[in-house]
Amino acid sequence: MAVVISTVRRAFSRAVVAGILAVGIAPACLAADYADGNFAYNHISLESAVKVWREAAWQNDDFLAQVKLGDIYSNSSDSRYYDPVEAYVWYYLAGRNRMGSARMWDDDAADVIATRHQHAMDKQQELLLELSTDQRTEARNRITYILSCRGADGFLLLGRINETQRARSAFDDDDDDYARGRDRRGAGRRGGGYHGYGPPPSVMSPNDSDALVYFHIADAMGSPLGRGYLNTLENYLHGNYYGARLVEKQAKAFHYWFPPFEFYPAGDSAGGVPLTDECVPTMERQRALAMAAAIPPDSVRHALYFLGFKGPQAVIQYQASIPDESTGRLTGTELVRAIQSSAVNGDAISQNTLGVMYAKGLGVVTNYARAEYWFMKAADQRFPAALYHLGVLYKVGPPGIEQDLHKSNDYMTSSAIAGFRPTMNQLGSLLNAAANEPPRPGQN
């Protein structure tokens, strides 16, 4: 009787998830898992199932969901989803997933886990041979973005992936666990695939410079493990002059780090199916999103216009393209995404706006290095306001930006020449004041 009740409750829970998905509302209070994706596939559609599996794989590090996504995106017979870069990403994350190894000694789960882990490792290596240099860079950036969305734990994993220290690490032990578990059940004797010790070759080329940055970020986010890993790596690097210099440099450089994307890329599938961004906003990001209402409406309208959404239905059309519920009123996230999309696609006005947003913490977390990046993008197109903003940044030298008065003067002058009226007025006032001063010795 208890089994029947449990089954009914589980079915009811999945029915609720299915109903929520059917109307396009994300279940904020329910944690999706691999089984929920199967339920969505059998009762709704593959598209709904992929959304559930992405959430489970991304947010909950669900090993089975990660392998399933790799299988879907590597299936070249389905042009809607075929994307070898995305397939590699999920096979890679499945291969590094420690949740699977934690159950290697569970007799009921070991065969399933070991077989699917080996499948992920084999497919990862197969895809790696097919990826171009640009695709490998793209895969690395996607993996970095996904892990950076997981907070301190994600940065710890990025640090462990990137460190070159050859001491036995937790992940080396994990790989040994998989190998020993497979051999214990005879799976390793079936031949084929990667059976070496330690992480196999991948797009994540280790370097201690990046590892130091990631451990510093985890430490700054309050993780005690971040400090522990950081101390171990720094002690290792202090063994030579160049390592010691690197330690000193990266102790400051981590303040300048920002993710490789504004948002997760849309993907390369022939069917144009978007790859949803399942990054959960941190408390700091939620606070910034609450400030998005302060972004000038004209800037938002311009971004939508640049993206091709015009007229009274522009907002609804944009929401349908994301896709989001078409309410006719932008949420903070949608508002920020519109400006980010326009900036990423090369609009100088939106690039300058996004720089201001990063400088003031409007919709996005304050990051002066990121503000500099977008001001530079707009300045490359000789956008006058961006030239002025760069001048202000280098004059003040806020956290993440080195003060440089020479650069500041150059950008201020360039903004005046480009026709930016506030700088022109400021320059005119300076010239008038200089003209009214009494002649200095030696002047006529």
C-alpha positions as CSV (number, residue, x, y, z in Angstrom):
1,M,0.0,0.0,0.0
2,A,2.8,2.4,0.9
3,V,4.5,1.7,-2.5
4,V,1.2,2.5,-4.3
5,I,0.8,5.8,-2.4
6,S,4.4,6.7,-3.1
7,T,3.9,6.0,-6.8
8,V,0.7,8.1,-6.9
9,R,2.5,11.0,-5.2
10,R,5.3,10.8,-7.7
11,A,3.0,10.7,-10.7
12,F,1.0,13.7,-9.2
13,S,4.3,15.6,-8.8
14,R,5.2,15.0,-12.4
15,A,1.8,15.9,-13.6
16,V,2.2,19.2,-11.8
17,V,5.6,19.8,-13.5
18,A,4.0,18.9,-16.9
19,G,1.2,21.3,-16.3
20,I,3.5,24.1,-15.4
21,L,5.7,23.4,-18.4
22,A,2.7,23.3,-20.7
23,V,1.8,26.9,-19.9
24,G,5.5,28.0,-20.1
25,I,6.1,28.8,-16.5
26,A,9.3,27.6,-14.8
27,P,8.7,25.7,-11.6
28,A,10.7,27.8,-9.1
29,C,10.0,25.5,-6.1
30,L,10.6,22.2,-7.8
31,A,14.0,20.7,-8.6
32,A,14.0,19.1,-12.0
33,D,15.7,15.7,-12.4
34,Y,16.4,13.2,-15.2
35,A,13.1,11.3,-14.5
36,D,11.1,14.5,-14.8
37,G,12.6,15.0,-18.2
38,N,11.5,11.5,-19.3
39,F,8.0,12.2,-18.1
40,A,7.9,15.5,-20.1
41,Y,9.2,13.6,-23.2
42,N,6.6,10.9,-22.9
43,H,3.6,13.2,-22.2
44,I,4.5,16.6,-23.7
45,S,7.3,16.9,-26.3
46,L,11.0,16.5,-26.8
47,E,11.4,20.3,-26.6
48,S,9.8,20.3,-23.1
49,A,12.0,17.4,-22.0
50,V,15.2,19.1,-23.2
51,K,14.3,22.2,-21.1
52,V,13.8,20.0,-18.0
53,W,17.1,18.1,-18.7
54,R,19.0,21.3,-19.2
55,E,17.7,22.7,-15.9
56,A,18.6,19.4,-14.1
57,A,22.0,19.2,-15.7
58,W,23.0,22.8,-15.3
59,Q,21.5,23.7,-11.9
60,N,21.5,20.3,-10.1
61,D,24.6,18.7,-11.8
62,D,22.4,15.7,-12.7
63,F,24.7,13.2,-14.2
64,L,22.1,11.2,-16.2
65,A,20.6,14.4,-17.6
66,Q,24.1,15.6,-18.7
67,V,24.7,12.3,-20.6
68,K,21.2,12.5,-22.1
69,L,21.8,16.0,-23.4
70,G,25.1,14.9,-24.9
71,D,23.3,12.1,-26.7
72,I,20.6,14.6,-28.0
73,Y,23.0,17.2,-29.3
74,S,25.4,14.7,-30.9
75,N,22.6,13.0,-32.9
76,S,23.4,14.2,-36.4
77,S,20.2,12.7,-37.8
78,D,18.1,15.3,-35.9
79,S,19.0,18.7,-37.4
80,R,16.8,20.5,-34.8
81,Y,19.3,19.8,-32.0
82,Y,22.5,18.7,-33.6
83,D,25.3,20.8,-32.2
84,P,28.7,19.0,-31.7
85,V,30.0,21.8,-29.4
86,E,27.0,21.6,-27.1
87,A,27.2,17.8,-27.1
88,Y,30.9,18.0,-26.1
89,V,30.1,20.4,-23.3
90,W,27.6,18.0,-21.6
91,Y,29.7,14.9,-22.2
92,Y,32.6,16.7,-20.6
93,L,30.6,17.8,-17.6
94,A,29.3,14.3,-17.2
95,G,32.8,13.0,-17.3
96,R,33.8,15.3,-14.5
97,N,30.7,14.8,-12.5
98,R,31.5,13.6,-8.9
99,M,27.8,12.7,-8.1
100,G,28.2,9.6,-10.3
101,S,31.4,8.5,-8.7
102,A,29.9,8.9,-5.2
103,R,27.6,6.0,-6.1
104,M,30.1,3.8,-7.7
105,W,30.0,1.4,-4.7
106,D,26.2,1.1,-4.8
107,D,25.8,-2.3,-6.3
108,D,22.4,-1.4,-7.8
109,A,23.7,1.7,-9.5
110,A,27.3,0.9,-10.3
111,D,26.7,-0.8,-13.6
112,V,24.4,1.9,-15.0
113,I,26.7,4.7,-13.7
114,A,29.9,3.1,-15.0
115,T,28.5,2.3,-18.4
116,R,27.1,5.8,-19.0
117,H,30.2,7.4,-17.6
118,Q,32.4,5.4,-20.0
119,H,30.0,6.3,-22.8
120,A,30.4,10.0,-22.0
121,M,34.2,9.7,-21.9
122,D,34.3,7.9,-25.2
123,K,31.9,10.3,-27.0
124,Q,33.9,13.3,-25.5
125,Q,37.1,12.0,-27.1
126,E,35.4,11.2,-30.3
127,L,33.9,14.7,-30.6
128,L,37.2,16.4,-29.6
129,L,38.9,15.0,-32.7
130,E,36.1,16.6,-34.9
131,L,36.0,20.0,-33.3
132,S,37.8,22.9,-35.1
133,T,40.1,25.3,-33.1
134,D,37.3,27.9,-32.9
135,Q,34.8,25.2,-31.8
136,R,37.2,24.1,-29.0
137,T,37.4,27.6,-27.8
138,E,33.7,27.9,-27.9
139,A,33.3,24.7,-25.9
140,R,35.8,25.9,-23.3
141,N,33.9,29.2,-22.9
142,R,30.5,27.4,-22.6
143,I,31.9,25.1,-19.9
144,T,33.4,28.0,-18.0
145,Y,30.1,30.0,-18.2
146,I,28.0,27.0,-16.9
147,L,30.4,26.3,-14.0
148,S,30.7,30.0,-13.1
149,C,26.9,30.1,-12.6
150,R,27.2,27.6,-9.8
151,G,28.8,30.0,-7.4
152,A,31.8,29.0,-5.2
153,D,31.5,25.3,-6.0
154,G,31.6,26.0,-9.7
155,F,34.7,28.1,-9.3
156,L,36.4,25.4,-7.2
157,L,35.8,23.0,-10.0
158,L,37.2,25.4,-12.6
159,G,40.3,25.8,-10.4
160,R,40.8,22.1,-10.1
161,I,40.3,21.6,-13.9
162,N,42.8,24.3,-14.7
163,E,45.6,23.6,-12.2
164,T,48.7,21.8,-13.6
165,Q,50.0,20.6,-10.3
166,R,50.5,16.8,-10.7
167,A,49.9,15.9,-7.1
168,R,47.0,13.5,-6.7
169,S,43.8,15.5,-6.8
170,A,40.2,14.7,-5.9
171,F,39.4,14.3,-9.6
172,D,42.3,11.9,-10.2
173,D,40.8,9.8,-7.4
174,D,37.4,10.0,-9.0
175,D,38.7,8.7,-12.3
176,D,40.4,5.9,-10.4
177,D,37.1,5.1,-8.8
178,Y,35.4,4.8,-12.1
179,A,38.2,2.6,-13.5
180,R,38.3,0.3,-10.5
181,G,34.5,0.2,-10.4
182,R,34.3,-0.9,-14.0
183,D,37.0,-3.5,-13.6
184,R,35.3,-4.9,-10.5
185,R,32.2,-5.6,-12.6
186,G,34.0,-6.6,-15.8
187,A,32.8,-3.5,-17.7
188,G,36.4,-2.4,-18.2
189,R,37.2,-5.7,-20.0
190,R,34.7,-5.0,-22.8
191,G,37.3,-3.0,-24.6
192,G,37.3,0.4,-26.4
193,G,37.2,3.9,-25.1
194,Y,39.4,5.9,-22.7
195,H,40.7,3.8,-19.8
196,G,43.7,5.8,-18.7
197,Y,44.3,7.3,-15.2
198,G,43.7,11.0,-14.6
199,P,41.6,13.3,-16.8
200,P,41.8,12.6,-20.5
201,P,42.8,15.3,-23.1
202,S,40.2,18.0,-23.4
203,V,39.4,21.6,-24.5
204,M,40.2,22.7,-21.0
205,S,44.0,23.2,-21.3
206,P,45.2,23.5,-17.8
207,N,47.2,26.6,-16.7
208,D,47.9,27.7,-13.1
209,S,47.3,31.3,-13.9
210,D,43.6,30.6,-14.4
211,A,43.5,28.2,-11.5
212,L,44.7,30.9,-9.1
213,V,42.0,33.3,-10.3
214,Y,39.2,30.7,-9.9
215,F,40.4,29.7,-6.4
216,H,40.7,33.4,-5.4
217,I,37.1,34.0,-6.6
218,A,35.8,31.0,-4.6
219,D,37.7,32.2,-1.6
220,A,36.2,35.7,-2.0
221,M,32.8,34.2,-2.1
222,G,33.4,32.7,1.3
223,S,34.3,29.1,0.5
224,P,36.8,27.7,3.0
225,L,37.9,25.2,0.4
226,G,38.9,28.0,-1.9
227,R,41.4,29.2,0.6
228,G,42.7,25.7,1.1
229,Y,43.2,24.9,-2.6
230,L,44.7,28.4,-3.1
231,N,47.3,27.9,-0.3
232,T,48.3,24.5,-1.8
233,L,48.7,25.9,-5.3
234,E,50.5,29.0,-4.1
235,N,53.0,27.0,-2.0
236,Y,53.6,24.8,-5.1
237,L,54.3,27.8,-7.3
238,H,56.5,29.6,-4.8
239,G,59.2,27.1,-5.6
240,N,60.5,29.3,-8.4
241,Y,60.8,32.9,-9.3
242,Y,58.3,33.0,-12.1
243,G,55.7,31.0,-10.0
244,A,56.1,33.5,-7.2
245,R,55.5,36.4,-9.6
246,L,52.4,34.7,-11.0
247,V,51.0,34.3,-7.5
248,E,51.5,38.0,-6.7
249,K,50.0,39.0,-10.1
250,Q,46.9,36.9,-9.8
251,A,46.1,38.0,-6.3
252,K,45.0,41.3,-8.0
253,A,43.9,40.0,-11.4
254,F,41.0,38.0,-10.1
255,H,39.1,41.3,-9.5
256,Y,39.1,41.8,-13.3
257,W,37.6,38.4,-14.2
258,F,34.2,38.2,-15.8
259,P,32.4,35.3,-17.6
260,P,33.1,34.8,-21.4
261,F,29.5,35.6,-22.3
262,E,26.8,38.1,-21.4
263,F,24.4,35.1,-21.7
264,Y,24.6,31.6,-23.0
265,P,24.9,31.5,-26.8
266,A,22.0,30.5,-28.9
267,G,23.8,27.5,-30.5
268,D,24.5,26.2,-34.0
269,S,21.7,23.8,-34.6
270,A,20.3,23.8,-38.2
271,G,16.8,24.0,-36.8
272,G,17.5,27.1,-34.9
273,V,16.5,25.7,-31.5
274,P,17.9,28.0,-28.8
275,L,20.1,26.7,-26.0
276,T,18.4,28.0,-22.9
277,D,20.4,29.8,-20.3
278,E,19.7,28.1,-17.0
279,C,22.0,30.3,-14.8
280,V,20.2,31.0,-11.5
281,P,20.6,34.6,-10.4
282,T,22.6,35.1,-7.2
283,M,21.3,37.4,-4.4
284,E,23.7,40.1,-5.7
285,R,22.4,39.7,-9.2
286,Q,18.8,39.7,-8.1
287,R,19.5,43.0,-6.3
288,A,21.0,44.4,-9.5
289,L,17.9,43.2,-11.5
290,A,15.7,45.1,-9.1
291,M,17.5,48.3,-10.3
292,A,16.9,47.6,-14.0
293,A,13.8,49.9,-13.9
294,A,16.3,52.8,-13.7
295,I,17.6,52.1,-17.2
296,P,16.2,54.8,-19.6
297,P,13.2,53.6,-21.6
298,D,14.7,55.2,-24.8
299,S,17.7,52.9,-24.4
300,V,15.5,49.8,-24.3
301,R,13.4,51.0,-27.2
302,H,16.5,51.5,-29.3
303,A,17.8,48.1,-28.4
304,L,14.6,46.5,-29.5
305,Y,14.6,48.5,-32.7
306,F,18.2,47.5,-33.5
307,L,17.2,43.8,-33.0
308,G,14.3,44.3,-35.5
309,F,11.3,44.7,-33.1
310,K,9.4,47.8,-34.1
311,G,6.1,49.4,-33.5
312,P,3.5,48.8,-30.7
313,Q,4.0,45.0,-30.8
314,A,7.8,45.2,-30.4
315,V,7.8,44.0,-26.8
316,I,5.5,41.1,-27.4
317,Q,7.4,40.0,-30.5
318,Y,10.7,40.2,-28.6
319,Q,9.3,38.1,-25.8
320,A,8.1,35.5,-28.3
321,S,11.6,35.3,-29.8
322,I,13.4,34.5,-26.6
323,P,11.0,32.6,-26.0
324,D,9.2,34.0,-22.9
325,E,5.6,34.5,-22.0
326,S,4.2,37.4,-24.2
327,T,2.9,39.8,-21.6
328,G,3.7,43.0,-23.4
329,R,5.7,44.2,-20.4
330,L,9.4,43.5,-20.0
331,T,10.7,41.9,-16.8
332,G,14.0,43.1,-15.5
333,T,15.8,40.0,-16.9
334,E,14.2,40.6,-20.4
335,L,15.0,44.3,-20.3
336,V,18.7,43.5,-19.6
337,R,18.8,40.7,-22.2
338,A,17.5,43.1,-24.9
339,I,20.3,45.6,-24.3
340,Q,22.9,42.8,-24.0
341,S,21.7,41.2,-27.2
342,S,21.9,44.5,-29.1
343,A,25.4,45.2,-27.7
344,V,26.6,41.7,-28.5
345,N,25.4,42.2,-32.1
346,G,27.4,45.4,-32.5
347,D,25.1,48.3,-31.7
348,A,27.4,51.1,-30.3
349,I,24.6,52.9,-28.4
350,S,23.6,49.6,-26.6
351,Q,27.3,48.9,-25.9
352,N,27.7,52.3,-24.3
353,T,24.4,51.7,-22.3
354,L,25.6,48.3,-21.1
355,G,28.9,49.9,-20.0
356,V,26.9,52.4,-17.9
357,M,24.8,49.6,-16.5
358,Y,27.9,47.7,-15.3
359,A,29.4,50.9,-13.9
360,K,26.3,51.7,-11.9
361,G,25.0,48.2,-11.1
362,L,21.7,48.7,-13.1
363,G,20.3,45.3,-14.0
364,V,23.8,43.7,-13.9
365,V,26.3,43.4,-11.0
366,T,28.7,46.3,-10.8
367,N,31.9,45.4,-12.6
368,Y,34.2,48.2,-13.8
369,A,36.3,45.9,-15.9
370,R,33.2,44.8,-17.8
371,A,32.1,48.4,-18.1
372,E,35.5,49.2,-19.6
373,Y,35.1,46.3,-22.1
374,W,31.8,47.6,-23.4
375,F,32.9,51.2,-23.5
376,M,35.9,50.1,-25.6
377,K,33.6,48.2,-28.0
378,A,31.6,51.4,-28.5
379,A,34.7,53.6,-28.6
380,D,36.0,51.4,-31.4
381,Q,33.1,52.8,-33.4
382,R,34.0,56.3,-32.3
383,F,30.8,56.7,-30.2
384,P,31.4,60.0,-28.4
385,A,29.7,59.2,-25.1
386,A,31.8,56.0,-24.8
387,L,35.0,57.9,-25.3
388,Y,34.0,60.3,-22.6
389,H,33.1,57.5,-20.2
390,L,36.5,55.9,-20.8
391,G,38.1,59.2,-19.9
392,V,36.1,59.2,-16.6
393,L,37.1,55.6,-15.8
394,Y,40.8,56.2,-16.3
395,K,40.7,59.5,-14.4
396,V,39.0,57.9,-11.3
397,G,40.5,54.4,-11.4
398,P,37.7,52.5,-9.7
399,P,38.2,48.8,-8.5
400,G,39.4,46.7,-11.5
401,I,40.7,49.7,-13.4
402,E,44.2,51.2,-13.2
403,Q,44.2,54.9,-13.0
404,D,45.9,56.5,-16.0
405,L,45.6,60.3,-16.4
406,H,47.3,60.3,-19.8
407,K,44.7,57.9,-21.2
408,S,42.0,59.9,-19.5
409,N,43.0,63.1,-21.2
410,D,43.3,61.4,-24.6
411,Y,39.8,59.9,-24.4
412,M,38.3,63.2,-23.1
413,T,39.9,65.1,-26.0
414,S,38.7,62.4,-28.5
415,S,35.1,62.7,-27.1
416,A,35.2,66.5,-27.6
417,I,36.5,66.1,-31.2
418,A,33.8,63.5,-31.8
419,G,31.2,66.1,-30.8
420,F,30.2,65.0,-27.3
421,R,28.7,68.2,-26.0
422,P,29.4,67.9,-22.2
423,T,33.1,67.4,-23.0
424,M,33.0,70.2,-25.6
425,N,31.5,72.5,-23.0
426,Q,34.0,71.5,-20.4
427,L,36.9,72.1,-22.8
428,G,35.4,75.4,-23.9
429,S,35.2,76.6,-20.3
430,L,38.8,75.6,-19.7
431,L,40.0,77.5,-22.8
432,N,38.0,80.6,-21.8
433,A,39.4,80.5,-18.3
434,A,42.9,80.2,-19.8
435,A,42.3,83.1,-22.2
436,N,41.2,85.4,-19.3
437,E,44.2,84.7,-17.2
438,P,46.9,87.3,-17.1
439,P,49.9,86.6,-19.5
440,R,52.6,84.4,-18.0
441,P,56.2,85.6,-18.2
442,G,57.5,85.2,-21.8
443,Q,54.0,85.4,-23.4
444,N,53.0,88.2,-25.7
